[in-house]
């Protein structure tokens, strides 16, 4: 098994960094649309994930891709893979 195959396991999500105050950890907020079955109306649902950031290179407002990985601490089960862009703050 190659390293690239091992890294591709698990879900990947795209979100915005909302906090970078912890050491080697960022909080990423992921927005998605959910549909109300009765009224057929879409509404936004957000979820926050703590993701591992080894070098501390991601900051508030960055749009990043996170990937599911092994548990690294009590709440940290994601790792930041790459930066996609930045939100104008």
trRosetta pair geometry for C-beta under 8 A, 3 or more apart (Angstrom, degrees):
i j d omega theta_ij theta_ji phi_ij phi_ji
1 5 5.3 -120 -168 80 82 129
1 6 5.8 90 145 -56 116 96
2 5 4.8 97 58 6 79 102
2 6 7.1 -146 97 -4 43 88
3 6 5.6 -55 -148 38 36 112
3 7 6.2 34 155 -20 68 108
4 7 5.8 -55 -144 37 31 110
4 8 6.5 33 156 -26 63 107
5 8 6.0 -57 -149 29 31 112
5 9 7.9 45 152 -35 57 91
6 9 6.5 -41 -170 3 38 112
7 67 7.5 39 176 131 77 163
9 68 7.8 -85 122 83 68 95
10 67 5.6 100 94 172 118 83
10 68 3.2 -146 -178 73 121 97
10 69 6.2 -101 -8 -65 173 41
11 67 7.3 178 91 -149 44 54
11 68 4.7 63 43 -13 74 125
12 65 5.8 8 -178 180 109 104
12 66 7.0 167 -152 85 60 42
12 67 4.9 -21 -100 -99 82 78
12 68 7.5 -115 -67 1 42 78
12 81 7.0 -21 -133 2 113 149
13 28 7.7 139 99 122 112 132
13 30 4.9 -23 162 -112 130 148
13 49 7.3 107 66 10 143 152
13 65 7.2 164 83 -154 36 59
13 66 5.4 -15 61 60 86 91
13 78 7.9 -47 39 -134 112 139
14 30 7.0 116 78 -127 40 96
14 63 6.9 20 180 176 94 95
14 64 7.4 -177 -147 94 58 35
14 65 5.4 -29 -96 -99 73 72
14 66 7.9 168 -90 18 25 72
14 84 6.6 12 -143 -10 112 155
15 28 4.2 107 90 164 127 100
15 29 5.4 -176 -177 82 119 36
15 30 3.8 -80 -81 -81 124 68
15 31 7.2 135 -122 4 84 64
15 49 7.2 132 34 33 161 107
15 63 7.3 -163 109 -148 23 64
15 64 6.6 -22 68 62 65 75
15 66 6.6 -19 30 5 108 115
16 28 6.8 152 73 -156 28 69
16 29 5.4 -23 62 59 84 90
16 31 8.0 17 8 -8 106 102
16 61 7.0 -23 -169 -142 103 22
16 62 7.2 155 -152 81 60 39
16 63 5.5 -35 -95 -98 71 66
16 64 7.6 124 -115 19 22 76
16 87 6.1 16 -133 -19 127 136
17 20 6.1 27 167 -56 126 102
17 26 5.0 -38 -136 173 110 130
17 27 7.1 108 -157 73 61 51
17 28 5.7 -41 -92 -98 54 71
17 58 5.3 175 -72 151 156 108
17 59 6.4 140 101 110 147 21
17 60 5.6 -133 112 -111 97 32
17 61 6.6 -32 67 32 92 28
17 62 4.7 24 16 53 124 87
17 63 7.9 -134 0 -74 79 21
17 64 6.0 55 -44 1 98 122
18 27 5.3 -58 64 99 88 101
18 28 7.1 139 9 -123 84 20
18 29 4.8 50 -25 -15 130 114
18 48 7.0 -68 41 -124 136 112
18 60 6.5 35 -156 -132 20 88
19 22 7.4 57 131 0 104 90
19 26 6.7 165 87 -161 57 60
19 27 4.0 26 47 33 102 117
19 60 6.7 21 -91 -90 22 101
20 26 4.9 -13 -102 -113 76 93
20 27 7.8 -133 -62 23 42 72
20 53 7.5 -37 -135 53 96 161
20 56 7.5 109 180 -156 112 77
20 58 6.5 -163 -104 103 128 70
20 59 5.1 -81 1 -128 163 50
20 60 5.7 -127 2 -41 106 74
22 25 3.9 -23 98 65 127 107
22 26 7.4 -161 53 -74 97 30
22 27 7.9 93 13 -32 118 89
22 50 7.9 3 45 -148 155 113
23 56 7.5 -45 -151 -82 54 118
24 52 6.4 -9 157 -156 89 72
24 53 5.9 -174 -166 71 42 63
24 54 6.0 15 -141 -117 100 29
24 56 6.6 -70 -82 -62 46 84
25 50 5.6 -3 -172 -175 116 101
25 51 7.0 147 -155 74 64 39
25 52 6.4 -41 -101 -107 66 42
25 53 6.3 154 -102 25 11 90
25 76 6.2 -96 -120 -96 118 135
26 50 7.5 160 82 -154 34 56
26 51 5.5 -24 65 63 83 91
26 53 4.7 55 -11 -21 105 137
26 58 5.2 -50 -49 91 163 117
26 64 7.8 71 95 27 147 159
26 80 6.5 33 42 -51 125 136
27 48 5.6 3 -179 -175 103 110
27 49 7.3 158 -156 79 57 37
27 50 5.7 -33 -99 -98 69 64
27 51 7.6 147 -107 17 19 79
28 48 7.1 155 78 -154 41 59
28 49 5.2 -22 62 63 93 89
28 50 7.8 153 17 -104 77 15
28 51 5.2 21 -4 -2 121 127
28 64 6.2 -95 -115 64 130 113
28 66 5.4 175 54 -33 165 141
28 78 7.3 -98 36 108 128 149
28 80 7.5 152 -53 -90 138 97
29 46 5.5 -2 -175 -172 103 117
29 47 7.3 159 -153 80 57 36
29 48 5.1 -27 -97 -98 72 78
30 46 6.8 152 77 -155 45 63
30 47 5.2 -18 59 62 96 87
30 48 7.7 173 16 -89 73 28
30 49 6.6 25 -8 1 114 111
30 66 8.0 -103 -64 36 121 121
31 44 5.6 -21 -163 -162 106 109
31 45 7.4 144 -155 75 56 42
31 46 5.2 -29 -96 -98 69 83
32 44 7.5 142 75 -151 31 61
32 45 5.6 -27 67 64 81 91
32 46 7.9 153 19 -92 64 37
32 47 7.8 2 10 7 106 103
33 42 4.7 1 -175 -172 115 119
33 43 7.2 144 -152 70 67 24
33 44 6.3 -44 -98 -96 60 54
33 45 7.5 135 -122 17 13 83
34 42 6.9 146 72 -152 33 66
34 43 5.9 -31 63 65 84 75
34 44 7.7 115 18 -137 83 9
34 45 4.9 39 -10 -12 123 126
35 40 6.7 -11 -174 -148 106 42
35 41 7.3 158 -152 79 63 28
35 42 5.4 -36 -95 -94 68 69
36 39 4.7 5 104 50 127 91
36 40 6.7 -68 78 -10 79 11
36 41 4.9 6 34 53 118 78
36 42 7.7 -149 6 -76 78 21
36 43 6.7 52 -34 -1 101 110
37 40 7.6 11 -169 -70 19 53
49 66 6.3 176 94 103 138 163
49 77 7.8 -86 -161 60 106 79
49 78 5.0 45 155 6 127 152
50 73 8.0 -58 110 63 137 114
50 75 5.1 66 29 118 138 104
50 76 4.7 -81 108 -93 111 76
50 78 6.9 153 88 42 44 102
51 64 7.7 -167 81 107 160 139
51 66 4.6 -103 -105 -125 146 130
51 76 7.0 139 -110 -148 14 91
51 78 4.1 -58 -104 102 84 105
51 79 6.0 138 -169 -118 89 12
51 80 4.9 100 138 -50 129 80
52 69 7.5 -56 21 53 127 142
52 72 5.5 55 -67 25 131 172
52 76 5.9 92 -57 175 86 127
52 78 6.9 -177 7 96 76 52
52 79 4.5 -26 53 -111 105 74
52 80 6.7 -141 79 6 52 78
53 56 5.9 97 124 -89 108 33
53 57 6.7 -149 -178 37 107 64
53 58 5.2 -115 -127 32 141 108
53 80 5.1 23 -90 17 82 134
57 83 7.9 -104 121 -38 104 130
58 62 4.9 -126 -159 63 86 154
58 64 5.8 8 -136 -69 144 145
58 80 5.7 -115 -16 -171 153 169
58 83 6.3 -179 -105 -82 98 109
59 62 5.8 102 58 -19 55 115
60 89 7.3 65 117 -87 97 148
61 86 5.6 40 131 -167 96 84
61 87 4.6 -128 -163 57 79 89
61 88 7.8 144 -167 -20 127 2
61 89 4.7 -73 -97 -53 146 116
62 83 5.4 -59 -174 -134 120 109
62 85 7.6 169 -159 94 57 37
62 86 5.4 -38 -108 -105 55 77
62 87 7.7 -125 -61 11 10 80
63 83 7.1 101 75 -167 55 66
63 84 4.6 -63 108 65 100 102
63 85 4.5 10 44 59 122 78
63 86 6.5 -146 7 -78 84 22
63 87 6.4 107 -44 -37 96 85
64 80 5.2 -29 170 -146 142 106
64 81 7.5 147 173 50 90 64
64 82 6.8 173 -153 91 74 37
64 83 5.4 -44 -100 -105 81 54
64 84 6.4 175 -103 5 22 87
65 80 7.5 112 77 -161 48 61
65 81 4.7 -46 96 59 97 111
65 82 5.3 11 41 53 108 80
65 84 6.1 93 -31 -43 92 110
66 78 4.5 26 168 172 123 124
66 79 6.7 157 -157 75 77 31
66 80 5.5 -47 -100 -99 78 51
66 81 6.6 164 -116 1 22 88
67 78 6.7 148 72 -157 32 75
67 79 5.7 -27 62 62 85 83
67 81 5.0 69 -13 -48 113 120
68 77 6.4 -1 -149 140 75 93
68 78 6.0 -48 -99 -102 43 72
69 72 7.2 31 97 -36 113 105
69 77 6.5 -177 62 177 62 54
69 78 6.5 119 20 -131 89 21
69 79 4.7 32 -6 -7 144 111
70 77 7.5 -111 127 -142 19 74
71 76 7.2 111 -162 83 58 62
71 77 5.3 -32 -99 -97 61 89
72 76 4.4 -53 65 103 102 112
72 77 7.0 180 13 -88 80 35
72 79 7.8 104 -31 -71 142 93
73 76 4.3 47 40 29 95 108
80 83 8.0 24 170 -62 117 68
83 86 7.7 11 177 -60 116 81
